[in-house]
Amino acid sequence: MNTNFIDLTDRLTSPDTGIEPALWLPLLHLLSLGDPVAIADLAAVTGRTVPEISAALAAVPDTEYDGDGRIIGQGLTLRPTPHRLELGGEQLYTWCALDTLIFPALLGTTARIESTCHATGTPVRLRIGASGAAGVEPATAVVSLVNPEDMSSVRSAFCNQVHFFASPEAAQPWLAAHPGGSVVPVAEAHRIGTAMAGALLDETLPAQPAAPGKGAHRCAC
């Protein structure tokens, strides 16, 4: 990775986003099971109090809740978006294209990904396995990236500009409208995502447990 992407990795895994890895990773495991997460359940898994969890969640203003106050999204979401992520038979979604490439590494699993080209609507499909990104269709697909100054609302500032495009050519209008942005091949975006996942996991050693009685999903991809 070049220095710009190393800086982006550092910033997305820094306290600037409000995300606490020691809380976020157990939340991702719970969300990956496909059901809304009660704050009390997240508190039980992490050994924190409900007020502590509520305060930590409030630091990430983009966190999604259902009508009962249960968590349904924080990067990984139960609410449909253009970015679909299949984990262990569960159909989930993510806030951005890069999320689909980060979460399999964070959850220790494989995945099927389906999205659409932000410019043309062309389907973009791939698999994430032990050997990395595979079966990318179309093979020319790229991912857009930005490095905004303010990361306090990570979904608005970053995720909403991180898309799949069917090719570098399809991304040209987006690049023209975002002079500070860039596009990289899916394989390079996966390497960036894996580096981010590694940095987050390093912060939470020893590994955080998944939900009681549950393990990370494994799916045949």
N, C-alpha and C positions, 0 to 999 in steps of 0.2 A: 504494500500500500504506500502511496505517496504521503508526504507530510500533511497535506490538506485533509486526507481521509483519517490519518492518525489523530489529528486535532478534532475532527468530527466525532470519532470514537470516544475520545477523552471527554468531550463535552456531553455526549448523550449518556455517558455512564457516570456523570458527575452529579453533585447535589443540586446543580442548577435546575434540573428537571423536577425536583421535588420528590422523585421516586426513591424509595429506600429498597435496595436489593433484597435485604433480609426479610422484608415484608412482601415485596412484589413477586419473588419467585414462588413462595407458597401459594400466593393468590393465583398465579398462572397455573399451577398444578390443579388447584381447585376448579378454576374456570375451564380447564381442558377436559373436565369430566362432563361438560355440557349443560350444567345447571347453574342458576344464580347462586351466589355465595352470600350467606348471611354474615354480617359483621361479627356476630358471636362465634361463628365457626372459624373464621379467620383468626380471631383472637385466641381460640382454643389451640389451633395448630401452631401459632407463633409464640404462645406463652405470654401474650400481652393482654392488657385489659381492653374492654370495649371502648372506653374513652380514648385510650392511646391509639387504637386502630382508627377510630373516627378522625382524630386529629391528623394522623399520618395521611389518611385518604384525602382530607381537605387540602393538603399541600399539593395535590395533583388535581387541579380544577376540572380536567377533562374526564375524570372517572365517571363511568356510566352506572346508573342504578335503575332498578325496575320500580313499579308502583309501590312495592312493599319495603323499599329501602335496601334491597339486596344488591350486591355488586354484580353487574353483568358485563363490564368491560373496563379494561385498563391496558390498552395495547392489543391484547387478545380480547375478543368481544363475542357475545352471543347475538348481538344486533347485526343484521346483514350490512355488509359493505361490498365494494367491488372486489375485495381480496378474500378469497375463500381458502380455508386451510383445513384439510381433513386429517384428523389425528385419531387413530384407533377406531375408525368408524364414526366418530363424532364430527359433524359439520360445524366448523367454527369460522370466525372471520377475524380480520386484523385491521388496524387503523391505517396501515400503509404497506406498500410493496416490500420494503425492507423488513418489516415485522415478520412477514411470512418466512423469511430466510434466517431470522434470529431465533424464533421460538422453538423450532425443532431441536436446536443445540441446547437451549436453556432447559428444555423438558427431557432431554436425553432420548429422543424418539425420531422416527422417520415420519414423513408427511407427503401428502399430495397437495399441490397448490394449483389453483386456477384463478386467473384474474382476466382483465381485459386491457388492451392497449388504450391508454388515456386519450389518444388522438383519433384512432380509427375504430375502436370497438372490437378489433380482432382479438379472439381468445388467446391468452398466454397461459401455457400449462407447463409444469415441471414436477419433478420428484426430488425430495431431499432424503438422502440415505447416508450410510456410513462413509461413502466415498465422495460425498458432496452433492452438488446440484447435477441432475441428470435428466435426460429426456426433455430438454428445453424446446418448446414449440411456440413460435418459430425460433429457429436457432439463432436468429439475428436479434432477439429480444434484449432490451437494455432496461436499466432502472435509473430513474432520475434522483438526484441528491441535491440537497441544499445545506448550508451551514449558517443558519440565522443567528443574529446577535443575541436575541432574547429567547431562552429555552424554558421560560417559566410556564408556558402553555405549550407543551411539546406537541400536542396534536395539531393545534392551529399553526404553530410556527414551523414545524418540521413535517409531521406526517402528511398533512394535507397537500404537500408538494412532492411527495415521494411516490412515484407511479411506475408501472410497467409501460413500456412502449414496444411495439412490434419490431422496431428497427431504429438505428440512429437517425435515419431520414425522417421517420414519423415523429421523432422528438424535436425536430428543428424548430417548429413554431413555439414549443414550450421553452426551448433554450433561448430563443429570441426575446421572449417575454420575461425571462429570469436570467439576467446577465451573470449573476453569481452562481448559477446552477451548473450542474454537469450531469452527464449520463455515462454509465459504465455497463459493460456486459454483465449478464446475470451471474456468471461464475465469479467475477470480481466483486459484485455486490454480496454474494454469498460469503466470500472471504472476509469482507468488511463486517458482515453480520456475525460471523463466527468469532471474529476478534472482539466484538462488543459482548457477545455471550460469554467468552472466556474471561473478560475483565469483570463482568458482573458476578460470575461464579466464583472468581478468586476472592471477591469481597465477602462472600458468604460461607467460606469454609469454616467448619465442616458443613457438608451439604445440608440444606434445609429438607425436612421430611415432607413427603406428599401428604394428602389427606389420610386420616387413619384408615388402615385396611385397604388403601388404594396405592397403586404404583403408577409409574409413568406409562403412558400408552405405548404400545408397539403395534405398528401396522405394516402389512406387507406392501411395499411400494415397488 
